[in-house]
Structure formats: C-alpha cells, structure tokens
Amino acid sequence: MKLLFDQGTPAPLRRALAAHEVKTARDMNWDRLENGDLLRAAEAAFDGFITTDQNLKYQQNNSGRKLAILVLSTTNWPRIQRHLTLVVEAIEKLSTGDFVELKLPE
C-alpha cells in the first residue's frame, strides 16, 4: 500500500510500516498544501493517508474519496510506539474510501 503521512504524523512510524511504501507530505513537497488540496493530490498518487488532524472530518467532505484515511488520536510518538500493533492492524484493514479514527489508549 502506498501511504502518505500528513505533517503531524510522527516520521518514526514509517519504520513499523516497512511492508508499505511511505512518503511524507514534506517528501512530496506538499507540506504547504491546505487539507483539501493535499487530499486531492494524495488521491492521485496514494492508497492511504495517515494524519493526526482530529478536525479533518469537520473540515472536509470525505465521502466518496478514492483514498483511505486513518486519523490517529495523538502526535505523541512514545504513545503511538506503545500501541504500534493497533496502528499497524488499523492500516492493514484500510480499504479505499475508509475514514477511520483510531483512539489510542493513554
């Protein structure tokens, strides 16, 4: 799966996703794009979008997207790291058009 990390998604998560092709918005020179433009660009080149933007569901109409979106509940890498299994499982289950909010335990 080709995955794009939004700016707030911790880059070290990439190591846990070695089975996937992972790029960051910065890698793609898309780090200055607003959410709507970023999502449109991502749809053209990626299968999934990983973000920590909790407001994305309120800012964008995500129905009918050709992109699976996973929203992580935190930007805190140590917390994400403690729950890598949950994150990886959620990514493995993503399908085109999914919008999944993953609430990670404290």
TIZALUM-528093 format. One record per residue: residue in one letter; x negated, y negated, z of N, C-alpha, C, O in turn. Coordinates in nm, 2 decimals, always signed. Atoms other than C-alpha are relative to their C-alpha. Layout:
<drenbas>
code, nxx, nyy, nzz, caxx, cayy, cazz, cxx, cyy, czz, oxx, oyy, ozz
A, X, Y, Z, X, Y, Z, X, Y, Z, X, Y, Z
...
</drenbas>
This chain:
<drenbas>
code, nxx, nyy, nzz, caxx, cayy, cazz, cxx, cyy, czz, oxx, oyy, ozz
M, -0.09, +0.12, +0.00, +0.00, +0.00, +0.00, -0.09, -0.12, +0.00, -0.19, -0.13, +0.07
K, +0.07, +0.13, +0.00, -0.13, -0.35, -0.08, +0.07, -0.09, +0.10, +0.19, -0.13, +0.08
L, -0.06, +0.08, -0.11, -0.08, -0.57, +0.23, -0.07, -0.14, +0.00, -0.19, -0.15, -0.02
L, +0.05, +0.13, -0.01, -0.12, -0.94, +0.27, +0.03, -0.05, +0.15, +0.14, -0.04, +0.20
F, -0.01, +0.06, -0.14, -0.19, -1.09, +0.62, +0.02, -0.15, -0.01, -0.05, -0.22, -0.08
D, -0.02, +0.14, -0.02, -0.05, -1.43, +0.70, -0.11, -0.06, +0.09, -0.18, +0.02, +0.15
Q, +0.11, +0.06, -0.07, -0.28, -1.68, +0.87, +0.00, +0.04, +0.15, -0.11, +0.05, +0.20
G, +0.01, -0.03, -0.14, -0.18, -1.59, +1.23, -0.02, +0.15, +0.03, -0.04, +0.19, +0.14
T, +0.02, -0.15, -0.02, -0.22, -1.21, +1.18, -0.15, +0.02, +0.03, -0.24, -0.01, -0.06
P, +0.14, -0.02, -0.03, -0.55, -1.11, +1.35, -0.07, +0.09, -0.10, -0.03, +0.20, -0.13
A, +0.07, -0.07, +0.11, -0.80, -1.00, +1.09, -0.06, +0.13, +0.05, -0.07, +0.22, -0.03
P, +0.05, -0.14, -0.04, -0.94, -0.71, +1.31, +0.10, +0.11, -0.02, +0.06, +0.23, -0.03
L, -0.10, -0.10, +0.03, -0.61, -0.53, +1.24, -0.03, +0.07, -0.13, +0.01, +0.19, -0.14
R, +0.04, -0.06, +0.13, -0.75, -0.47, +0.90, -0.07, +0.13, +0.01, -0.05, +0.22, -0.07
R, +0.08, -0.12, -0.02, -0.99, -0.21, +1.03, +0.09, +0.13, +0.03, +0.06, +0.24, -0.01
A, -0.10, -0.11, -0.04, -0.69, +0.00, +1.16, +0.08, +0.05, -0.13, +0.15, +0.15, -0.12
L, -0.08, -0.03, +0.12, -0.54, +0.00, +0.81, -0.09, +0.04, -0.12, -0.06, -0.01, -0.24
A, +0.10, -0.04, +0.10, -0.83, +0.15, +0.61, +0.06, +0.07, -0.12, +0.01, +0.07, -0.23
A, -0.07, -0.07, +0.10, -0.58, +0.36, +0.41, +0.07, -0.10, -0.10, +0.12, -0.05, -0.20
H, -0.07, +0.10, +0.08, -0.44, +0.04, +0.26, -0.09, -0.11, -0.05, -0.20, -0.13, +0.01
E, +0.08, +0.11, +0.06, -0.57, -0.25, +0.05, +0.05, -0.12, +0.08, +0.17, -0.16, +0.06
V, -0.04, +0.11, -0.09, -0.56, -0.55, +0.29, -0.07, -0.13, -0.04, -0.20, -0.13, -0.06
K, +0.06, +0.14, +0.02, -0.62, -0.92, +0.20, +0.07, -0.09, +0.09, +0.18, -0.07, +0.14
T, -0.06, +0.11, -0.08, -0.56, -1.23, +0.40, +0.04, -0.11, -0.09, +0.00, -0.12, -0.21
A, -0.04, +0.12, +0.08, -0.39, -1.55, +0.28, -0.13, -0.08, -0.04, -0.14, -0.13, -0.15
R, +0.12, +0.08, +0.02, -0.73, -1.71, +0.31, -0.08, +0.07, -0.11, -0.14, +0.00, -0.19
D, +0.08, -0.08, +0.10, -0.90, -1.43, +0.10, +0.06, -0.04, -0.14, -0.02, -0.05, -0.24
M, -0.07, +0.03, +0.13, -0.64, -1.52, -0.18, +0.00, -0.15, -0.03, +0.06, -0.19, -0.13
N, -0.01, +0.15, +0.01, -0.69, -1.90, -0.13, +0.14, -0.05, +0.00, +0.18, -0.15, -0.07
W, -0.14, +0.03, -0.01, -0.32, -1.91, -0.04, +0.02, -0.06, +0.14, +0.14, -0.07, +0.18
D, -0.02, +0.04, -0.14, -0.38, -2.04, +0.32, +0.06, -0.14, +0.01, +0.10, -0.17, +0.12
R, -0.06, +0.13, +0.00, -0.24, -2.38, +0.23, +0.15, +0.00, -0.05, +0.22, -0.10, -0.05
L, -0.13, -0.01, +0.05, +0.08, -2.25, +0.08, +0.10, +0.00, +0.11, +0.08, +0.06, +0.22
E, -0.11, -0.01, -0.10, +0.41, -2.30, +0.27, +0.06, +0.14, -0.01, +0.04, +0.21, -0.11
N, -0.06, -0.14, +0.00, +0.61, -1.99, +0.36, +0.07, +0.04, -0.12, +0.04, +0.15, -0.17
G, -0.07, -0.04, +0.12, +0.84, -1.99, +0.06, -0.09, +0.03, -0.11, -0.07, +0.13, -0.18
D, +0.09, -0.02, +0.11, +0.56, -2.03, -0.19, -0.09, +0.12, +0.03, -0.13, +0.19, -0.06
L, +0.09, -0.11, -0.04, +0.34, -1.79, +0.00, +0.07, +0.14, -0.02, +0.01, +0.23, -0.08
L, -0.07, -0.12, +0.02, +0.61, -1.52, +0.00, +0.02, +0.03, -0.15, +0.02, +0.14, -0.19
R, -0.02, -0.02, +0.15, +0.68, -1.57, -0.38, -0.13, +0.05, -0.06, -0.13, +0.14, -0.14
A, +0.13, -0.04, +0.05, +0.30, -1.54, -0.45, -0.03, +0.14, +0.04, -0.08, +0.23, -0.03
A, +0.02, -0.14, -0.05, +0.28, -1.23, -0.23, +0.08, +0.10, -0.07, +0.04, +0.21, -0.10
E, -0.08, -0.10, +0.07, +0.57, -1.06, -0.40, -0.05, +0.04, -0.14, -0.03, +0.15, -0.18
A, +0.06, -0.03, +0.13, +0.39, -1.08, -0.73, -0.12, +0.09, +0.00, -0.16, +0.15, -0.10
A, +0.12, -0.07, -0.01, +0.08, -0.91, -0.60, -0.01, +0.11, +0.11, -0.11, +0.19, +0.11
F, +0.01, -0.08, -0.12, +0.15, -0.72, -0.28, +0.13, +0.08, +0.02, +0.24, +0.05, -0.03
D, -0.12, -0.08, -0.04, +0.38, -0.45, -0.14, +0.05, -0.04, +0.14, +0.17, -0.03, +0.16
G, -0.04, +0.04, -0.14, +0.39, -0.58, +0.22, -0.07, -0.12, +0.05, -0.18, -0.16, +0.00
F, +0.05, +0.13, -0.06, +0.34, -0.90, +0.42, +0.01, +0.02, +0.15, +0.11, +0.05, +0.20
I, +0.01, -0.01, -0.15, +0.23, -0.89, +0.78, -0.02, -0.14, +0.06, -0.11, -0.21, +0.02
T, +0.00, +0.14, -0.05, +0.30, -1.21, +0.98, +0.02, +0.01, +0.15, +0.07, +0.11, +0.21
T, -0.04, +0.02, -0.14, +0.33, -1.33, +1.34, +0.10, -0.12, +0.01, +0.13, -0.16, +0.12
D, -0.09, +0.11, +0.00, +0.57, -1.61, +1.24, +0.14, +0.04, +0.04, +0.22, +0.09, -0.04
Q, -0.13, -0.04, -0.05, +0.87, -1.55, +1.46, +0.12, -0.07, -0.06, +0.23, -0.03, -0.05
N, -0.11, +0.08, +0.06, +1.07, -1.82, +1.28, +0.02, +0.03, -0.14, +0.11, -0.03, -0.20
L, -0.01, -0.03, +0.14, +1.03, -1.67, +0.94, +0.14, +0.04, -0.04, +0.19, +0.00, -0.15
K, -0.14, -0.05, +0.03, +1.38, -1.51, +0.95, +0.10, -0.12, -0.01, +0.20, -0.11, -0.07
Y, -0.09, +0.12, +0.00, +1.53, -1.86, +1.01, -0.04, -0.10, -0.11, +0.04, -0.18, -0.15
Q, +0.05, +0.09, +0.10, +1.31, -2.04, +0.76, +0.02, +0.04, -0.15, +0.03, -0.04, -0.24
Q, +0.00, -0.06, +0.13, +1.35, -1.81, +0.46, +0.12, +0.09, -0.02, +0.16, +0.16, +0.08
N, -0.10, -0.10, +0.03, +1.62, -1.61, +0.29, -0.08, +0.12, -0.05, -0.14, +0.12, -0.15
N, +0.09, -0.11, +0.03, +1.45, -1.27, +0.30, +0.08, +0.12, -0.07, +0.02, +0.22, -0.09
S, -0.07, -0.11, +0.06, +1.73, -1.06, +0.15, -0.03, +0.00, -0.15, -0.05, -0.10, -0.22
G, +0.03, -0.02, +0.14, +1.66, -0.92, -0.20, -0.15, -0.01, -0.03, -0.18, -0.02, -0.15
R, +0.15, +0.01, +0.03, +1.28, -0.95, -0.16, -0.05, +0.13, -0.05, +0.00, +0.24, -0.02
K, +0.07, -0.11, +0.05, +1.06, -0.72, -0.35, -0.12, +0.04, +0.09, -0.21, +0.12, +0.05
L, +0.11, -0.01, -0.09, +0.82, -0.73, -0.06, +0.05, +0.05, +0.14, +0.15, +0.00, +0.19
A, -0.03, -0.04, -0.14, +0.83, -0.55, +0.28, -0.06, -0.10, +0.09, -0.18, -0.14, +0.07
I, +0.06, +0.10, -0.10, +0.78, -0.79, +0.57, +0.01, +0.06, +0.14, +0.11, +0.11, +0.18
L, +0.01, -0.04, -0.14, +0.66, -0.70, +0.91, -0.04, -0.12, +0.09, -0.14, -0.18, +0.06
V, +0.03, +0.11, -0.09, +0.67, -0.96, +1.19, -0.04, +0.06, +0.13, +0.03, +0.12, +0.20
L, +0.05, -0.04, -0.13, +0.45, -0.89, +1.48, +0.04, -0.11, +0.11, +0.04, -0.23, +0.08
S, -0.04, +0.09, -0.10, +0.56, -1.04, +1.81, -0.10, -0.08, +0.07, -0.07, -0.16, +0.16
T, +0.11, +0.07, -0.06, +0.22, -1.18, +1.90, -0.12, -0.01, -0.09, -0.13, +0.06, -0.19
T, +0.12, +0.02, +0.07, -0.10, -1.31, +1.76, -0.12, +0.05, +0.08, -0.24, +0.05, +0.04
N, +0.10, -0.04, -0.09, -0.29, -1.18, +2.06, -0.07, +0.14, -0.04, +0.00, +0.24, -0.03
W, +0.07, -0.13, +0.04, -0.55, -0.92, +1.93, -0.01, +0.10, +0.11, +0.02, +0.22, +0.08
P, +0.01, -0.11, -0.10, -0.61, -0.74, +2.26, +0.14, +0.07, +0.02, +0.14, +0.19, +0.04
R, -0.14, -0.06, -0.02, -0.23, -0.68, +2.30, +0.03, +0.08, -0.13, +0.08, +0.19, -0.11
I, -0.02, -0.08, +0.12, -0.20, -0.57, +1.93, -0.08, +0.13, +0.01, -0.03, +0.24, -0.02
Q, +0.09, -0.12, -0.01, -0.50, -0.34, +1.98, +0.05, +0.11, +0.09, +0.03, +0.22, +0.06
R, -0.05, -0.10, -0.09, -0.34, -0.17, +2.28, +0.12, +0.08, -0.06, +0.14, +0.19, -0.02
H, -0.12, -0.06, +0.06, -0.04, -0.09, +2.06, -0.02, +0.03, -0.15, +0.07, +0.03, -0.23
L, +0.02, -0.02, +0.14, -0.21, -0.01, +1.73, +0.08, +0.11, -0.06, +0.12, +0.10, -0.18
T, -0.08, -0.11, +0.05, -0.03, +0.32, +1.70, +0.14, -0.05, -0.05, +0.19, -0.01, -0.15
L, -0.14, +0.06, +0.03, +0.31, +0.13, +1.70, -0.01, -0.08, -0.13, +0.08, -0.07, -0.21
V, +0.02, +0.09, +0.12, +0.18, -0.12, +1.44, -0.02, +0.08, -0.12, +0.05, +0.06, -0.22
V, +0.03, -0.08, +0.12, +0.04, +0.14, +1.21, +0.12, +0.08, -0.04, +0.15, +0.09, -0.16
E, -0.13, -0.07, +0.03, +0.36, +0.35, +1.24, +0.10, -0.09, -0.07, +0.16, -0.04, -0.17
A, -0.10, +0.09, +0.06, +0.57, +0.05, +1.15, -0.04, -0.03, -0.14, +0.05, -0.04, -0.23
I, +0.04, +0.03, +0.13, +0.36, -0.03, +0.85, +0.02, +0.12, -0.09, +0.06, +0.11, -0.21
E, -0.02, -0.12, +0.08, +0.37, +0.33, +0.73, +0.15, +0.03, -0.04, +0.17, +0.09, -0.14
K, -0.14, -0.01, +0.03, +0.75, +0.32, +0.74, +0.06, -0.11, -0.09, +0.18, -0.09, -0.13
L, -0.06, +0.11, +0.08, +0.79, +0.00, +0.54, +0.03, +0.04, -0.14, -0.04, +0.12, -0.20
S, -0.05, -0.02, +0.13, +0.98, +0.01, +0.22, +0.03, -0.13, -0.06, +0.05, -0.23, +0.01
T, -0.03, +0.12, +0.08, +1.04, -0.25, -0.05, +0.13, -0.07, +0.06, +0.23, +0.00, +0.08
G, -0.12, +0.07, -0.05, +1.28, -0.52, +0.09, +0.02, +0.00, +0.14, +0.11, -0.07, +0.19
D, -0.01, +0.00, -0.14, +1.24, -0.43, +0.45, -0.04, -0.13, +0.07, -0.13, -0.19, +0.03
F, +0.04, +0.11, -0.08, +1.23, -0.70, +0.71, +0.01, +0.05, +0.14, +0.11, +0.07, +0.20
V, +0.01, -0.07, -0.13, +1.11, -0.55, +1.04, -0.07, -0.10, +0.10, -0.18, -0.15, +0.07
E, +0.06, +0.08, -0.11, +1.04, -0.74, +1.37, -0.05, +0.11, +0.10, +0.03, +0.18, +0.16
L, +0.05, -0.09, -0.10, +0.81, -0.54, +1.59, -0.04, -0.07, +0.13, -0.13, -0.15, +0.13
K, +0.02, +0.06, -0.14, +0.83, -0.63, +1.96, -0.10, +0.09, +0.07, -0.07, +0.20, +0.10
L, +0.10, -0.07, -0.07, +0.51, -0.52, +2.12, +0.01, -0.01, +0.15, +0.03, -0.13, +0.20
P, -0.01, +0.02, -0.14, +0.52, -0.44, +2.49, -0.12, -0.08, +0.05, -0.23, -0.09, -0.01
E, +0.10, +0.08, -0.06, +0.31, -0.65, +2.72, -0.12, +0.09, +0.03, -0.22, +0.04, +0.09
</drenbas>
